[in-house]
Protein backbone atom coordinates (compact mmCIF):
# COMPACT_ATOMS: atom_id res chain seq x y z
CA UNK A 1 0.00 0.00 0.00
CA UNK A 2 1.37 3.45 -1.00
CA UNK A 3 1.58 5.84 1.96
CA UNK A 4 1.47 9.62 1.91
CA UNK A 5 5.17 9.58 2.78
CA UNK A 6 6.19 7.45 -0.24
CA UNK A 7 3.91 9.45 -2.53
CA UNK A 8 5.58 12.63 -1.26
CA UNK A 9 9.04 11.20 -1.89
CA UNK A 10 8.00 10.15 -5.39
CA UNK A 11 6.66 13.67 -6.11
CA UNK A 12 9.90 15.22 -4.81
CA UNK A 13 11.95 12.84 -6.97
CA UNK A 14 9.86 13.76 -10.03
CA UNK A 15 10.36 17.47 -9.29
CA UNK A 16 14.13 16.98 -9.00
CA UNK A 17 14.14 15.04 -12.28
CA UNK A 18 12.19 17.82 -14.02
CA UNK A 19 14.57 20.43 -12.57
CA UNK A 20 17.58 18.43 -13.74
CA UNK A 21 16.20 18.12 -17.28
CA UNK A 22 15.44 21.87 -17.38
CA UNK A 23 18.97 22.69 -16.18
CA UNK A 24 20.53 20.38 -18.77
CA UNK A 25 18.44 21.89 -21.56
CA UNK A 26 19.38 25.41 -20.48
CA UNK A 27 23.07 24.45 -20.52
CA UNK A 28 22.63 22.89 -23.96
CA UNK A 29 20.85 26.00 -25.21
CA UNK A 30 23.70 28.19 -24.03
CA UNK A 31 26.41 25.87 -25.37
CA UNK A 32 24.65 25.53 -28.72
CA UNK A 33 24.81 29.29 -29.26
CA UNK A 34 26.43 30.28 -32.52
CA UNK A 35 29.63 32.30 -32.71
CA UNK A 36 29.50 36.08 -32.53
CA UNK A 37 27.72 37.79 -35.42
CA UNK A 38 30.08 40.77 -35.50
CA UNK A 39 32.21 39.26 -38.26
CA UNK A 40 29.44 39.87 -40.82
CA UNK A 41 28.55 43.49 -40.14
CA UNK A 42 30.00 46.98 -40.05
CA UNK A 43 29.18 50.46 -38.74
CA UNK A 44 26.76 51.16 -35.87
CA UNK A 45 25.15 47.77 -36.34
CA UNK A 46 28.51 46.16 -35.50
CA UNK A 47 28.77 48.13 -32.25
CA UNK A 48 25.25 47.10 -31.25
CA UNK A 49 26.02 43.50 -32.16
CA UNK A 50 29.11 43.59 -29.96
CA UNK A 51 26.92 44.84 -27.09
CA UNK A 52 24.63 41.88 -27.71
CA UNK A 53 27.57 39.47 -27.72
CA UNK A 54 28.90 40.97 -24.46
CA UNK A 55 25.47 40.53 -22.82
CA UNK A 56 25.35 36.93 -24.05
CA UNK A 57 28.80 36.21 -22.62
CA UNK A 58 27.69 37.63 -19.23
CA UNK A 59 24.47 35.58 -19.42
CA UNK A 60 22.59 38.86 -18.97
CA UNK A 61 19.52 37.68 -20.88
CA UNK A 62 17.42 40.81 -20.25
CA UNK A 63 20.07 43.03 -21.86
CA UNK A 64 20.64 40.46 -24.61
CA UNK A 65 16.91 40.47 -25.38
CA UNK A 66 16.87 44.29 -25.57
CA UNK A 67 19.88 44.40 -27.91
CA UNK A 68 18.46 41.58 -30.02
CA UNK A 69 15.11 43.37 -30.36
CA UNK A 70 16.91 46.50 -31.48
CA UNK A 71 19.03 44.64 -34.03
CA UNK A 72 16.01 42.70 -35.31
CA UNK A 73 14.22 46.00 -36.00
CA UNK A 74 17.16 47.09 -38.16
CA UNK A 75 17.78 43.73 -39.87
CA UNK A 76 14.56 41.67 -39.72
CA UNK A 77 15.84 39.18 -42.32
CA UNK A 78 19.28 38.58 -40.79
CA UNK A 79 19.49 34.94 -39.71
CA UNK A 80 22.02 35.53 -36.91
CA UNK A 81 19.98 38.36 -35.37
CA UNK A 82 16.71 36.40 -35.39
CA UNK A 83 18.48 33.33 -34.01
CA UNK A 84 20.07 35.30 -31.16
CA UNK A 85 16.77 37.01 -30.33
CA UNK A 86 15.08 33.60 -29.99
CA UNK A 87 17.96 32.31 -27.87
CA UNK A 88 17.99 35.30 -25.53
CA UNK A 89 14.19 35.17 -25.10
CA UNK A 90 14.35 31.50 -24.20
CA UNK A 91 17.21 31.91 -21.75
CA UNK A 92 15.53 34.92 -20.14
CA UNK A 93 12.42 32.83 -19.49
CA UNK A 94 14.54 30.19 -17.76
CA UNK A 95 16.93 32.44 -15.86
CA UNK A 96 14.67 34.81 -13.98
CA UNK A 97 15.51 35.38 -10.29
CA UNK A 98 12.29 33.68 -9.22
CA UNK A 99 11.43 30.19 -10.48
CA UNK A 100 9.06 30.19 -13.45
CA UNK A 101 6.39 27.53 -13.19
CA UNK A 102 5.73 25.19 -16.09
CA UNK A 103 2.22 26.61 -16.46
CA UNK A 104 3.31 30.26 -16.32
CA UNK A 105 1.47 32.19 -19.03
CA UNK A 106 4.41 34.57 -19.37
CA UNK A 107 6.84 31.73 -19.91
CA UNK A 108 4.57 29.99 -22.42
CA UNK A 109 4.15 33.24 -24.37
CA UNK A 110 7.93 33.81 -24.37
CA UNK A 111 8.65 30.24 -25.49
CA UNK A 112 6.00 30.49 -28.21
CA UNK A 113 7.61 33.64 -29.53
CA UNK A 114 11.07 32.05 -29.38
CA UNK A 115 9.77 29.07 -31.37
CA UNK A 116 8.21 31.33 -34.01
CA UNK A 117 11.52 33.19 -34.32
CA UNK A 118 13.43 29.91 -34.63
CA UNK A 119 11.05 28.85 -37.38
CA UNK A 120 11.86 32.12 -39.18
CA UNK A 121 15.58 31.69 -38.53
CA UNK A 122 15.48 28.19 -40.05
CA UNK A 123 13.95 29.66 -43.23
CA UNK A 124 16.47 32.50 -43.35
CA UNK A 125 19.52 30.30 -42.68
CA UNK A 126 22.12 30.78 -45.43
CA UNK A 127 23.68 27.32 -44.91
CA UNK A 128 22.39 23.85 -43.98
CA UNK A 129 24.55 23.89 -40.83
CA UNK A 130 22.96 27.12 -39.60
CA UNK A 131 19.50 25.78 -40.38
CA UNK A 132 20.37 22.68 -38.35
CA UNK A 133 21.28 24.85 -35.34
CA UNK A 134 17.94 26.65 -35.57
CA UNK A 135 16.09 23.32 -35.76
CA UNK A 136 18.09 21.99 -32.80
CA UNK A 137 17.07 24.91 -30.59
CA UNK A 138 13.52 24.60 -31.91
CA UNK A 139 13.51 21.02 -30.63
CA UNK A 140 14.82 22.09 -27.22
CA UNK A 141 12.06 24.70 -26.96
CA UNK A 142 9.46 22.03 -27.76
CA UNK A 143 10.99 19.79 -25.09
CA UNK A 144 10.82 22.58 -22.52
CA UNK A 145 7.11 23.02 -23.24
CA UNK A 146 6.53 19.30 -22.79
CA UNK A 147 5.96 18.52 -26.49
CA UNK A 148 8.27 15.55 -27.15
CA UNK A 149 6.75 14.49 -30.50
CA UNK A 150 7.31 17.96 -31.95
CA UNK A 151 10.82 17.94 -30.44
CA UNK A 152 11.59 14.66 -32.21
CA UNK A 153 10.58 16.13 -35.57
CA UNK A 154 12.76 19.20 -35.00
CA UNK A 155 15.75 17.06 -33.99
CA UNK A 156 15.23 14.86 -37.05
CA UNK A 157 15.17 17.98 -39.27
CA UNK A 158 18.38 19.24 -37.62
CA UNK A 159 20.08 15.90 -38.31
CA UNK A 160 18.86 15.90 -41.93
CA UNK A 161 20.39 19.34 -42.52
CA UNK A 162 23.66 18.58 -40.72
CA UNK A 163 24.38 14.93 -39.85
CA UNK A 164 27.56 16.06 -38.04
CA UNK A 165 25.55 17.97 -35.41
CA UNK A 166 25.88 15.36 -32.66
CA UNK A 167 23.78 17.23 -30.11
CA UNK A 168 20.70 16.87 -32.34
CA UNK A 169 21.23 13.11 -32.59
CA UNK A 170 21.78 12.84 -28.81
CA UNK A 171 18.62 14.78 -27.97
CA UNK A 172 16.65 12.72 -30.53
CA UNK A 173 17.78 9.48 -28.93
CA UNK A 174 17.11 10.75 -25.38
CA UNK A 175 13.55 11.87 -26.17
CA UNK A 176 12.76 8.72 -28.17
CA UNK A 177 14.06 6.47 -25.36
CA UNK A 178 11.97 8.28 -22.75
CA UNK A 179 8.85 8.09 -24.91
CA UNK A 180 9.26 4.30 -25.04
CA UNK A 181 10.23 4.00 -21.37
CA UNK A 182 9.11 7.06 -19.34
CA UNK A 183 10.57 5.63 -16.11
CA UNK A 184 14.14 5.73 -17.46
CA UNK A 185 16.50 7.92 -15.44
CA UNK A 186 17.52 11.28 -16.90
CA UNK A 187 21.26 10.71 -17.14
CA UNK A 188 21.90 7.82 -19.49
CA UNK A 189 25.03 6.71 -21.33
CA UNK A 190 25.11 6.57 -25.13
CA UNK A 191 25.10 2.77 -24.93
CA UNK A 192 21.93 2.81 -22.79
CA UNK A 193 20.22 5.23 -25.15
CA UNK A 194 21.16 3.14 -28.17
CA UNK A 195 19.13 0.21 -26.82
CA UNK A 196 15.92 2.27 -27.00
CA UNK A 197 16.61 4.44 -30.04
CA UNK A 198 16.47 1.73 -32.69
N, C-alpha and C positions, 0 to 999 in steps of 0.2 A: 504494500500500500504506500502511495506517495504522500509524504507529509508536507506541511507548509514549509518546513525547513529545507527539504530537498528541492522543492519547487523553487524556493527563493535562491538557493545555490545555483540551480539550473538557469534561472533568469539572469543572475549576475554573470555567470559564465557566458551566456549568449550576448550580454551587453559588452563584455570584454572582447569577445570575438568580433563583434560589429565594430568596436572602437579600433581594434587592431587592423581590420580590413580597411577602414577609413584612413588610418594613419599611413598604411602601406600605399594606398592609392594616391594620397596627397604627395608622398615622397616620390612616387613614380611620375606624377604629373609635373612636379618640379624638375626631376632629373630628365624628363623627356623634352624639356624646353629647348627650342632651337637656339642656335648661336645668335649673337647680337645682330640686329638688322642695320646697324650703322654703315656697314661696308657698302650698302647699295645706294645710299642717299647723300645729298649734299645740302649746304645752306642751313637755314633755320630748322628745317625738318630734321637734319642730322643732329643738331643740338638737342632738340626735343626727344629724339630717339635715344640719345645717350642718357638723358634724364630718365627715360623709361627703363633702359637697361640697368642703370644704377639702382632704381627702385626695385627691380626684379632681383638683383643681386642681394639687396638688403632684406628681401622677402617682405617689403612694405607694399602689400597688395592694394591698399587704398590709394596710395600715390601712383602705383603702376596702373591701376584702373583709370585714374584721372588722366594720366599722360596718354594711355592707349586711346581713350575716348577722343582726346584732342587730335591725335595723329590720324585716327580713323575718319574724323571729319574732313581732314585735309586730303587723305588718300584712301577713299572708301573701297578701292579695288586693289589695294596692296595686300598681297597674301600675308606677309610677315606681320603687318599691323593688325589685321583682323585676327590672325592666329594668337598674337600676344594679348589682344583685348579679351578673347575668350579664355585664355589661360589665367590672366589676372583676375577676371570675374570669378572663375571657378575657385581659385586659391583664396580669394577674399571671402567667399562664402564659407570656406572650411577653416579659416584662420582667425575668425573674430575672437575677441577676448572672452566672450561668453559662449558656451557650447550652443551650437545650432541644432535643434531637434530635426529628426528625419522628416517630420511633417510640417516643418516651418514653411509658411507660404512665401516668405522672403527668399529663403534658400531655394525653393522649387522654382520661383520666378527667375532667380539669378542663374540657376543651372539650365533652365530652358533657354534663356538668352544665350548662354555660353554654347549650348548645343547648336542653336541656329547659326551662330557665328562660325562654329567649326564646320558646319555644313557649307557655308559660304566659302570659308577658307579652302576646303577640299576642292571646290569648283574653281577657285582662283589659283590654285597651286601651279607654279610653272614647271615643276618636275614631278615624276611619280614618287620620288622619295619624300618630297614635302607633302604631297597628298596623303601618303601613308602616315606621316606624323599627325596630320589633322584627323584622319580616321582613327588612329590609336587613341588620341585624347577624346574623341567623340565616344569611343567605346568605354573609356574610363568614366565619362560623365554619365552614360547610361547605367553603368554598374553602380555608381554612387546614388542614383535615383531608384535602385532596386529593379532595373529592367535588364535581366541577364540575356534574354533572347536577342534584344536589340544590340546589346554589347557584343554578343557573338558575331552578329552580322558586320558590325563596325570593325572588329578585330580581323575578320576574314577579309574584308575589303582592304585593310591596311596591309595584310600579308600579300594579297594579290598585287598591290601596287609596288611593294618592296619586300620580297621574300627574305632579305637580309635583316629586316627589322625584328630582332629576336624578342623584344618586349611584347610585340603584338602576338607572336606565337605563344609566348608564355602565358599571357593573360587569357588567350583563347582556350588553352588547355586547362587553366585553373577554373575558369567559369564552366566549361563543359564538364569537367570532373565533378564539380559541386552541384551541377544540375542533375547528374546521374546519382550522386551519393551526397545529399545535403549534410549528412552528419560528419563528413570528412573534416579533419582539422584544417586550419587556415594556412599553416606553414607546411608545405609539402615539398619533397625533393622532386627533381625532374623525373627520376625513375618512377616515383609514386604517381605522378601526374600522367605519365605515359600509359600506365595501365588502364586509365579511364578515358583517355583522349582518343582512343582508336575508333 
